[in-house]
Amino acid sequence: MLYYNNIVNNIKNVTDSKKFWQAINFFKKKDFNGKCLVKPNEWLLYFEALLNPPLLSSSVSYCAPLIVDEYLDADFTSHELEAVLAKAKNNKTPGSDGICYEYFKNASKPFLSKIINIFNLIYKNGKVPKSFKKSIIFPLHKKGDRNRVENYRGLSFIDCVAKLFTSLVDNRLVNWVNEHSVLSEYQACFRKGYSTVE
């Protein structure tokens, strides 16, 4: 049992993509007795239900007027991408494309310029590539019966290029919200420098 717990703990710190997938495949095949733990379809149904709750209503009762804002609507710049890359942590497991942050951090300026152009096209058109919506979900056992899917939490591995894009958008929005004092001082949840604990 300790052997398996060590493997699970080591997965969290794996920096080599090949070693990560070896560990994942080890757990996919069998449990401690060599028997299959949970069928793939059970995982699918569990995570689909968890991540896609039913809509209460599909109708829209209010639609905000279109707001044109020079700062929010501007093209992303190389400076913004460099700032996002500087904050991106090394040795993180990549998504399904296998490309990690270090690839982008060591890329040439002309390559990064092309990435920015692609990001700007996505931003202007409002159409996100399908690959940005895909993630690999690895079920990590929390506690309890290993044969029950609800005793697992999902670790989601998204392509780094998608995370770079969403970080650019997030930085823009956070800067704009802070500059325009849109949020109340009492809105502390998910804000840098704030705490929900009093």
Residue pairs with C-beta under 8 A, 6 or more apart in sequence:
1 32
4 32
7 23
7 26
7 27
8 140
8 141
10 23
11 20
11 23
11 24
11 138
11 140
14 20
14 23
14 93
15 90
15 91
15 92
15 93
17 93
17 94
17 98
17 100
20 93
24 138
29 36
30 36
30 37
31 37
31 146
37 146
37 147
38 139
38 147
38 149
42 149
43 137
43 139
43 149
46 149
46 150
47 137
47 154
50 154
51 154
69 176
71 172
71 175
71 176
72 172
72 173
72 176
75 116
75 120
75 123
76 116
76 119
76 120
76 123
76 168
77 116
78 109
78 112
78 113
78 116
80 168
80 171
80 172
81 112
81 115
81 116
81 119
81 164
81 168
82 112
83 171
84 164
84 167
84 168
84 171
85 101
85 104
85 105
85 164
87 167
88 101
88 104
88 105
88 160
88 163
88 164
88 167
89 101
90 100
90 101
90 102
90 105
91 100
91 102
92 100
92 101
92 160
93 100
93 157
94 100
94 157
94 159
94 160
95 134
95 135
95 136
95 157
95 158
95 159
95 160
95 162
96 131
96 134
96 135
96 136
96 157
96 159
97 131
97 159
97 160
97 161
99 159
99 160
99 161
100 160
101 160
103 160
104 112
104 115
104 160
104 161
104 164
107 115
115 161
115 164
119 164
119 165
119 168
122 128
122 129
122 165
123 169
129 162
131 159
131 161
131 162
132 158
132 159
132 161
132 162
132 165
134 158
134 159
135 156
135 157
135 158
136 156
136 157
137 154
137 155
137 156
137 157
138 154
138 155
138 156
138 157
139 149
139 152
139 153
139 154
139 155
140 152
140 153
140 154
140 155
141 151
141 152
142 151
142 152
142 153
143 151
144 151
145 151
174 192
176 182
177 183
183 191
187 194
188 194
188 195
188 196
189 196
